[in-house]
Amino acid sequence: MIPSSTLNPGAASPLYLQLQRTLRSLIQASEWKAGMRLPAVPELAQRFKVHRLTVLKALAGLKRTGWVQTVAGRGSFVADHLPEAPALLDPDTFPFQGSSLRVREDELGPWLGETLELAQNRLLVSFSAGFPPSDLLPGEALRRLYAKTMRELDASAWVYAAPSGHASYLEAVAAWLGAEGEPVPPGWGVRAIPGAQAGLAVVLETLTVPGDRVLVESPCYMGALALIRTLGREAVPVPVDRNGLNPDRLASILQKGDAKLLFTVPTFHNPTGMTLSRARRERILALTRQHGVTVVEDDTYGDLRFIGGRTPSFRSLPGAEHVIHLGSFSKSLAAGLRLGYLIAPDAVLSRISIVQEVHTVALPTLSQAVVGHYLESGGFRRHLTRLRKALRERRDAMLEAIQASFPREAEVTEPKGGMHLWVVLPEDVSSLDLHRDAISHGLGFAPGPLFFPDGRGTNCLRLNFSTHAPSVTREAIARLGGLIHARPAAQP
Ligand SMILES: Cc1ncc(COP(=O)(O)O)c(C=O)c1O
C-alpha cells in the first residue's frame, strides 16, 4: 500500500529527502517487504504529487544507502538484506543526530589521535581542533607570571604540592567561582585535577565498574566516548535536540533502571555548541535523583560565553547532591597547563580523592600557583573579555560563510559561546567521504560519526570556529561549501 502524499513542499527539508524518509519508513515498518518490487517511478510521482526527478533522486539515495536495489530492465526492489538502522526518529525533533544511517566502527580508525595531528598540521586549514589557537593565548602574561612565581616560591616551587591541590590555586578557583555567582556551597569541596578528561576518568573509576552503563549525549564529546569504551563501560546514547539533552528521552531510558552515571556537557556542548535551558536542567536533575543516577557535568566551555548571561550549572541548582562538576582551564586559558578542578559533595570527593591520588600523586606546584595568581590579579578576567570578543567575531565569520556557500538544506547551530558549531547536511552527504575530499584539498573538520557511540551522524560535521582569523575562515568555508556542491550527482 502506498500512503497518499505526506510531503510538505513548504518544509525546510527538500521534497526528495522527505520522500526518501517516507519510503524508508514503509520498508522499516515492513509494509514494503524485503525483495518486493517497488511501484514504477511515474506511479510514485503521481501518488506523492512530485516530479519524476524527485522520485529518482529519492530512490538514488535509498539505493546508495542499501535500502533498495535495482535490476537492469526490471525496476527497483526492496533490498534483500536491509541495513541496520535504529527506529526512525522524528528528524524535526532530533535533527542533530543526523540521518538514520550508521557507519561501522572500523570505518573510523584511530580518530582522536588523528584529529589532534591533523589539527596541528600547518599545511591544512583545519577546523577539527578542540582547543584555542595560540594567537588567542595570553602567552606573554603567563611567561612573566611564571618568572615572578618561581622567584616567590623559591625552593618550594619544586616539591610536591598537596594531593588535593596547591592552596593558592584552590582558594583562587573558589573565589573566582564565587565572583561568577556560583560559590562552592558548605559541605562541598574543590580538588585540582589535570584537566576535565582526567577528572572524568577518576569519576568513572570511583563510581562505576566495567560493564556499567553510562548515559551520554548523542552526539557526545568524543574524548568521553573513547574513555568510557577504554575503561570497559558502556556508553548509552540519549538524543540531543535544539535545546540540548532531551529529558523525555532520558526519562524513558532511565526506566530501565540500570544506568550509573549521566555524563553531560550542558553549556556550549561539544560538539553542537548548544546550551541546556535551566528548565531542562531542573527536570534532568529531578529524574536522575529519582533513579539514583549521578550527574557528571563537564563545564569545560562554560567561561567562553559571548552572548547572554550564564545559565546556572547543575551543581548550583537546588537538589544537586548527586552532581559532580568538572571545570578546566584548557579552553579558557591554555590546554598545555593541564589544570582543571573537580567540585563535589565532601563524601563523594573523599572517595574520588583516594583514586586520584594513586594516579597522579600531585599536580605541578608552579603551574597551579601561576593560575592562582592570574585569577586573583584580574588578568584572567581581562583575558576572557578579549577571548570572548574574538570568539564571537570568528563564529560570525563562519556562520556567514556557511550561509553563503553550504546547501540551502543544511542545518547549522548558532552557539552563544564555546568553540564549535554543528552542521547537519542533506542525508545523502557522507561526511567521511567529504572529509577525505577536504583533506586532499587542504581542509580539515571533524566528521559526525566520531561523536556517536553507535556510528550515527554520517551527514554531520563539527566545525571549530575559534581556530582561524575571520578572513581565513571565510575563504576556507567557501571552499568547503564548493566541495559539498561539487560531489558527483547520485545515480538512480
Ligand atoms: C567537553 C570536553 N571535556 C573535556 C575536554 C578535555 O579537556 P582537558 O584538557 O581539560 O582534559 C575537552 C576537550 O576537547 C572537551 O571538549
The ligand as an SDF file (V2000), in Angstrom:
LIG
                    3D

 16 16  0  0  0  0  0  0  0  0999 V2000
   33.7640   18.6200   26.6100 C   0  0  0  0  0  0  0  0  0  0  0  0
   35.2240   18.4240   26.8380 C   0  0  0  0  0  0  0  0  0  0  0  0
   35.6420   17.9370   28.0010 N   0  0  0  0  0  0  0  0  0  0  0  0
   36.9440   17.7490   28.2490 C   0  0  0  0  0  0  0  0  0  0  0  0
   37.8920   18.0270   27.3010 C   0  0  0  0  0  0  0  0  0  0  0  0
   39.3280   17.7960   27.6320 C   0  0  0  0  0  0  0  0  0  0  0  0
   39.7190   18.8410   28.4320 O   0  0  0  0  0  0  0  0  0  0  0  0
   41.0020   18.8520   29.3600 P   0  0  0  0  0  0  0  0  0  0  0  0
   42.1240   19.3940   28.5410 O   0  0  0  0  0  0  0  0  0  0  0  0
   40.5640   19.7550   30.4640 O   0  0  0  0  0  0  0  0  0  0  0  0
   41.2550   17.4560   29.8290 O   0  0  0  0  0  0  0  0  0  0  0  0
   37.5020   18.5380   26.0700 C   0  0  0  0  0  0  0  0  0  0  0  0
   38.4960   18.8170   25.0160 C   0  0  0  0  0  0  0  0  0  0  0  0
   38.1980   18.9390   23.8720 O   0  0  0  0  0  0  0  0  0  0  0  0
   36.1320   18.7390   25.8380 C   0  0  0  0  0  0  0  0  0  0  0  0
   35.6960   19.2390   24.6840 O   0  0  0  0  0  0  0  0  0  0  0  0
  1  2  1  0
  2  3  1  0
  2 15  2  0
  3  4  2  0
  4  5  1  0
  5  6  1  0
  5 12  2  0
  6  7  1  0
  7  8  1  0
  8  9  2  0
  8 10  1  0
  8 11  1  0
 12 13  1  0
 12 15  1  0
 13 14  2  0
 15 16  1  0
M  END
$$$$
